[in-house]
Amino acid sequence: MGKVDDSRPFIAVGFAVLTISDTRSLADDKSGSTLVDRIEAAGHRLVERGIVTDDVGKIRDKIHEWIANPAIDAVLTTGGTGFTGRDVTPEALEPLF
């Protein structure tokens, strides 16, 4: 197993956090807030945060927008992966990989 090389400088990563939900808003998005808190606690930067409904087009549009942004190094998504027919995050993201 590898080791952390403490001689290398820390480089903060620019993150975007996307919550996919038909029922959440920024005010009550606990999972998105937890991700943001952990990103910032680790010394990284939150560049963008958003919420979109469980809609394939909206999810893909937001992800496309963010991956084109040079300030964003990584995109984290939360939500939209349950058992209901409305939860379409895997289907929305699969073609992007």
NORJOCOR-V349803 format. One record per helix or strand of 3 or more residues. SS is the DSSP state (H for helix, E for strand). FROM is the first residue (numbers start at 0). TO is the last residue. If there is no record, write none. Layout:
SS&FROM&TO, SS&FROM&TO
This chain:
E&13&19, H&25&27, H&29&40, E&44&51, H&55&66, E&73&77, H&88&93
